[in-house]
Amino acid sequence: MPSTGQAGRPIRIAVVNTHPIQYFAPLYAALNRADDLEITALYLSDFSLRGAHDRDFGKAVTWDVDLLAGYESRFIGRNVGTIEPYGFFSTVSPALFAEISPKRYDALWIHGHGYAAKMIALAAARLKGVPVFMRGETHLGLGISPAKAAARHAVIGALYRQCTGLLAIGAANHDFYRAMGVPEERISLVPYTVDNDRFIAAARITPQERKDWRRRLGVDDHAPIILFASKFQARKRPGDLLQAFLRLRRAGLDAHLVMVGSGELEADLHNAAVAAADPNIHFPGFFNQSDLPRVYAASELFVLPSENEPWGLIVNEVMCAGLPVIVSQEVGCVRDLVRDGVNGATYPSGDIDALAAAIRSVLADPAKRMAMGAASHRIIDHWSYRECLDGIRDALAKAGIAPATS
């Protein structure tokens, strides 16, 4: 697609999402910097800006990065200051009908279909002739009953037929669209990414800074740190990692397990660690966005044992810090980001023996571990906002949408 330069108007894209999200706001800003695109986010709630109680973390969370910089944003509806985006009908917003218009926007981008407001946005766009693109997270590996799977094929297939194009976040999500009957030519890859530049830059710390950060995590020696950094939820299976670590410790492994985060399983995990009486298990608490890259840089290995995980953006983040990764095969990012024996390992979710074996293999050879970390850097360098911009342009071109000429 040609650059607009001085001769034309950029393509105006409205993105509908529930609230400003720390993973997506930098993407909107990056796309907005392109000469041929103009991004406006339509939000239904200021949930993440007012420090509301996050049910998954089990505490009030206010992110310490700017979620509105670099792109236009509009908060739609009268209840943006009270809405909490939990449940399909939590973000009903009829005001979207007036907002979405071909006079304002050349295309509509909807993130997911789990909220009523997004279906309202889709209906408004269809009624007014605004092309609609949908980007979701679902893949065929997520647990669902056969009856629900059959119903989903009919309902979701019909929904996707209302869209001009589908934006795949990765290989597993692409296959889901195909399974729902979406033709290949209507799918464009807009990979699930984080702000690679920010995470890579912030993870560059001096040896003294690394030593200081290890102390903040509770570690005073040079033994490798195995890191878990996510919500303490059942589907994240942090207890599997704790059990695998304890087995390895009984077998003589010299390492630390650092479990960063909070959530519903926090007390259970603490109690299990106390019962084990192992001084190499640490719970340093919750860390905000600006601190996380340094936490990663202070560690040697990252593990995500999740089941039913749509993607796992934390894997992107730790790869930016040059860490090898061990990720369960149910995590959506595995096919795109994790290469067994190259930058880490995969294993069947719930198989604690296989998890312990993978950890032992990665930590056994420091040179191999460092080579895996370097491979993580190389892989994530090609899974960035550059590829997102290419994918958006591809989707627009397939739909025949080009910058307007003056």
C-alpha positions in Angstrom: 0.0 0.0 0.0 1.5 3.3 -1.0 2.4 6.0 1.6 0.0 8.9 1.6 2.8 11.6 1.8 1.3 15.0 1.3 -1.2 13.9 -1.3 -3.8 12.1 0.7 -5.6 11.3 3.9 -4.5 8.2 6.0 -6.9 5.3 6.5 -8.9 6.0 9.6 -9.3 2.9 11.8 -11.5 2.7 14.9 -10.5 0.0 17.3 -13.2 -1.1 19.8 -12.0 -2.5 23.1 -13.4 -2.7 26.6 -10.8 -0.5 28.3 -7.2 0.6 27.8 -5.0 -2.5 28.0 -1.3 -2.4 28.7 -0.5 -4.9 25.9 -2.6 -3.1 23.2 -2.1 0.6 23.8 1.5 0.6 22.6 0.5 -1.3 19.4 -2.1 1.3 18.6 0.5 4.0 19.1 3.0 2.2 16.9 0.4 1.7 14.1 -0.6 5.4 14.4 3.0 6.5 13.6 2.6 5.0 10.1 1.9 7.7 7.5 -1.0 5.8 6.0 -2.9 4.9 9.2 -4.8 6.9 11.8 -5.8 4.9 14.8 -8.6 5.8 17.2 -9.4 3.5 20.1 -13.1 3.5 21.3 -13.2 2.4 24.9 -16.2 1.5 27.0 -14.6 1.8 30.4 -11.7 3.6 32.1 -11.3 0.5 34.4 -7.6 0.3 34.0 -7.0 4.0 34.5 -8.8 4.4 37.8 -7.1 1.6 39.7 -10.2 -0.6 40.0 -10.1 -4.0 41.7 -8.7 -6.6 39.3 -10.5 -9.9 40.1 -7.7 -12.0 38.6 -4.9 -10.4 40.5 -7.1 -10.1 43.6 -6.1 -6.5 44.2 -6.5 -3.0 42.8 -4.1 -2.5 39.9 -3.0 0.7 38.3 -0.5 0.2 35.5 2.6 2.5 35.6 2.8 3.0 31.8 0.9 5.5 29.8 -2.0 3.8 28.2 -3.3 6.7 26.1 -0.1 8.1 24.5 0.5 8.2 20.8 -3.0 7.6 19.4 -6.5 9.1 19.6 -8.9 7.6 22.1 -12.6 8.2 22.9 -14.5 6.9 25.9 -18.0 5.9 24.7 -21.1 6.0 26.8 -22.2 7.6 30.0 -21.0 4.9 32.4 -17.3 4.7 31.5 -16.3 5.6 35.0 -18.3 2.8 36.7 -18.2 -0.1 34.2 -16.1 -3.1 35.1 -15.6 -5.4 32.1 -16.6 -8.7 33.5 -19.3 -10.6 31.6 -20.9 -10.3 28.2 -23.4 -7.6 29.1 -21.1 -5.5 31.3 -20.3 -3.1 28.4 -23.6 -2.5 26.6 -23.1 0.8 24.9 -25.8 2.0 22.4 -23.7 5.2 21.9 -21.5 3.2 19.5 -24.2 3.4 16.9 -23.7 7.2 16.7 -19.9 7.0 16.9 -19.3 4.5 14.1 -19.8 6.2 10.7 -18.1 6.2 7.3 -17.7 9.9 7.8 -15.4 9.3 10.7 -13.8 5.9 10.0 -12.8 3.9 7.0 -12.6 0.6 8.9 -13.6 -0.9 12.2 -11.3 -3.3 14.2 -13.0 -5.3 16.9 -11.0 -7.2 19.5 -12.8 -10.4 20.2 -16.5 -11.1 20.5 -17.0 -11.7 24.2 -18.8 -8.4 25.0 -22.2 -7.1 23.9 -20.7 -3.7 23.0 -18.6 -5.3 20.4 -21.6 -6.9 18.8 -23.3 -3.5 18.8 -20.2 -2.1 17.1 -20.3 -4.8 14.5 -24.0 -4.2 13.8 -23.5 -0.5 13.5 -20.6 -0.9 11.0 -22.6 -3.4 8.9 -25.6 -1.1 8.8 -23.5 1.9 7.8 -21.2 0.2 5.4 -18.0 0.4 7.4 -15.7 -2.6 6.7 -15.1 -4.7 9.9 -12.0 -6.6 10.9 -12.0 -8.9 13.9 -9.0 -10.0 15.9 -9.5 -12.7 18.6 -7.4 -15.1 20.7 -9.3 -18.4 20.4 -7.7 -21.6 19.2 -8.8 -25.2 18.8 -6.7 -26.4 21.7 -8.8 -24.6 24.3 -11.1 -26.9 26.3 -14.7 -27.1 25.2 -17.4 -29.8 25.2 -18.4 -31.5 22.0 -21.9 -30.0 22.2 -20.5 -26.5 22.7 -18.0 -27.1 19.9 -20.8 -27.9 17.4 -22.8 -24.9 18.5 -19.8 -22.7 18.3 -19.0 -23.7 14.7 -22.5 -22.6 13.6 -22.6 -19.3 15.7 -19.0 -18.2 15.3 -19.0 -19.2 11.7 -22.0 -17.0 11.1 -20.4 -14.1 13.0 -17.2 -14.3 11.1 -19.2 -14.1 7.8 -20.2 -10.7 8.9 -16.6 -9.5 8.9 -14.6 -8.2 6.0 -11.5 -9.9 7.3 -10.0 -11.8 10.2 -6.8 -10.8 11.9 -4.9 -13.9 13.1 -2.6 -13.5 16.1 -0.7 -16.6 15.3 -0.8 -20.1 13.7 -3.2 -21.7 16.2 -5.6 -18.7 15.9 -5.3 -18.9 12.1 -6.3 -22.5 12.2 -9.3 -21.7 14.3 -10.6 -19.2 11.7 -10.1 -21.8 9.0 -12.0 -24.4 11.0 -14.9 -21.9 11.4 -15.1 -21.7 7.6 -13.2 -18.5 7.0 -11.5 -18.6 3.5 -7.7 -18.2 3.5 -7.9 -15.0 1.5 -9.8 -13.3 4.3 -7.2 -13.9 6.9 -4.2 -11.7 7.6 -1.5 -12.3 10.2 -1.4 -9.5 12.8 0.8 -11.2 15.4 0.2 -11.0 19.1 3.1 -8.8 20.2 4.4 -6.6 23.0 6.4 -3.4 22.9 9.6 -5.3 22.0 11.8 -2.1 21.9 10.7 -1.1 25.5 11.2 -4.5 27.0 14.6 -5.1 25.3 15.9 -1.7 26.3 14.6 -2.0 29.9 16.2 -5.5 30.3 19.7 -4.1 29.6 21.0 -3.8 33.1 24.5 -3.7 34.6 26.0 -6.5 36.6 25.5 -4.5 39.8 21.8 -3.8 38.9 21.3 -7.5 38.2 22.7 -8.3 41.6 20.5 -5.7 43.2 17.4 -7.0 41.4 18.2 -10.6 42.4 18.3 -9.4 46.0 14.9 -7.8 45.6 13.6 -11.2 44.4 15.1 -12.8 47.6 18.2 -14.3 46.0 21.7 -13.6 47.4 23.8 -16.2 45.5 24.6 -17.0 41.9 22.4 -20.1 41.5 20.0 -19.8 38.5 16.5 -18.4 39.0 13.5 -20.2 37.5 10.8 -17.6 37.1 7.1 -17.8 37.1 5.5 -14.3 36.5 1.7 -14.4 36.0 -1.6 -14.4 37.9 -1.9 -17.1 40.5 -4.9 -18.8 38.8 -5.9 -22.4 38.5 -5.5 -22.4 34.7 -2.0 -21.0 35.0 -1.1 -24.2 37.0 1.6 -22.5 39.2 1.4 -25.4 41.6 2.8 -27.7 38.9 5.9 -25.7 38.7 6.3 -25.7 42.5 5.9 -29.5 42.6 8.4 -29.9 39.7 10.9 -27.6 41.4 10.7 -29.5 44.7 11.3 -32.8 43.0 14.4 -31.3 41.4 15.6 -29.9 44.6 15.3 -33.3 46.3 17.4 -34.7 43.4 20.1 -32.1 44.2 19.3 -29.1 41.8 21.0 -25.9 42.9 18.5 -23.2 41.8 15.8 -20.8 43.0 12.2 -20.6 42.2 10.8 -17.1 42.1 7.0 -16.7 41.8 6.0 -13.2 40.9 2.4 -12.1 41.0 -0.8 -12.5 43.0 -4.2 -14.1 42.7 -6.6 -16.7 44.0 -4.0 -19.4 44.6 -1.6 -17.2 46.5 -2.3 -18.6 50.0 -2.2 -22.2 48.8 1.1 -21.7 47.1 2.6 -20.0 50.2 1.4 -22.8 52.4 2.9 -25.4 50.1 6.2 -23.6 50.1 6.2 -23.3 53.9 5.4 -27.0 54.3 8.3 -27.8 52.0 10.6 -25.7 54.1 12.9 -24.9 51.1 14.6 -21.5 51.5 15.0 -21.3 47.7 11.4 -20.6 47.0 10.5 -16.9 46.9 7.4 -14.8 46.6 8.5 -11.2 46.0 4.9 -10.0 45.2 3.4 -8.1 42.3 5.6 -6.0 40.0 4.3 -3.4 37.7 5.1 -3.0 34.0 8.1 -0.7 34.3 9.8 -3.2 36.7 9.1 -6.5 35.0 11.9 -6.3 32.3 14.4 -6.1 35.2 12.9 -9.0 36.9 13.3 -11.0 33.7 16.9 -9.8 33.3 17.7 -11.0 36.8 16.5 -14.6 35.9 17.9 -17.5 33.9 14.8 -19.4 32.9 11.0 -18.7 32.5 8.3 -21.3 32.8 4.6 -21.0 31.9 2.7 -24.2 32.8 -0.7 -23.0 31.8 -3.7 -25.0 30.4 -6.4 -23.4 28.3 -4.1 -20.4 27.5 -5.2 -18.4 24.4 -1.7 -17.0 23.9 0.6 -16.1 26.8 2.0 -12.6 26.1 4.3 -13.0 29.1 6.4 -15.3 26.8 6.9 -12.5 24.3 8.1 -10.3 27.2 10.7 -12.7 28.7 12.0 -13.6 25.2 12.7 -9.8 24.8 15.0 -10.2 27.8 16.8 -13.1 26.2 15.5 -15.9 28.4 15.0 -19.5 27.4 11.4 -20.6 27.9 9.6 -23.7 29.0 5.9 -23.6 28.0 3.1 -26.2 28.1 1.9 -27.3 24.7 -1.6 -25.9 25.5 -0.4 -22.3 25.4 -1.4 -20.6 22.2 2.0 -19.0 21.4 3.9 -22.3 21.3 3.8 -23.0 17.6 5.0 -19.4 16.8 7.5 -18.7 19.5 8.8 -21.8 21.2 11.1 -24.2 19.4 12.1 -27.3 21.3 15.8 -27.5 21.8 16.4 -24.1 20.2 15.1 -21.5 22.7 13.5 -23.8 25.3 11.2 -26.7 25.6 7.5 -27.6 25.5 5.7 -30.4 27.4 2.1 -31.7 28.0 0.3 -29.4 30.4 -0.1 -31.2 33.8 2.8 -33.6 33.3 4.9 -32.7 36.2 7.6 -35.3 35.4 7.9 -33.9 31.9 8.1 -30.4 33.3 10.9 -31.3 35.7 12.8 -33.1 33.0 12.6 -30.0 30.7 13.9 -27.7 33.5 16.7 -30.1 34.3 17.7 -30.3 30.6 17.8 -26.5 30.1 19.7 -25.8 33.4 22.2 -28.6 33.0 24.4 -26.8 30.5 25.0 -23.0 31.1 26.4 -22.5 27.6 23.3 -24.2 26.1 21.0 -22.1 28.2 22.7 -18.9 27.1 22.4 -20.0 23.4 18.7 -20.7 24.0 18.3 -17.2 25.4 20.0 -15.7 22.3 17.7 -17.7 20.1 14.7 -16.2 22.0 16.0 -12.8 21.1 16.3 -13.7 17.4 12.9 -15.3 17.2 11.1 -12.4 18.9 12.8 -9.9 16.7 10.6 -11.1 13.9 7.4 -11.1 15.9 7.0 -7.4 16.4 5.0 -4.3 15.6 6.6 -4.3 12.2 4.8 -7.5 11.3 1.6 -6.1 12.8 1.8 -3.1 10.5 2.4 -5.4 7.5 -0.6 -7.5 8.5 -2.9 -4.5 8.9 -1.9 -3.2 5.5 -2.4 -6.6 4.0 -5.9 -6.9 5.4 -6.8 -3.4 4.2 -5.4 -4.1 0.7 -7.4 -7.4 0.4 -10.5 -5.4 1.2 -9.7 -2.7 -1.3 -9.2 0.0 1.2 -6.5 2.5 0.3 -5.5 6.0 1.6 -7.9 8.7 0.3 -6.4 11.1 -2.3 -7.0 14.8 -2.0 
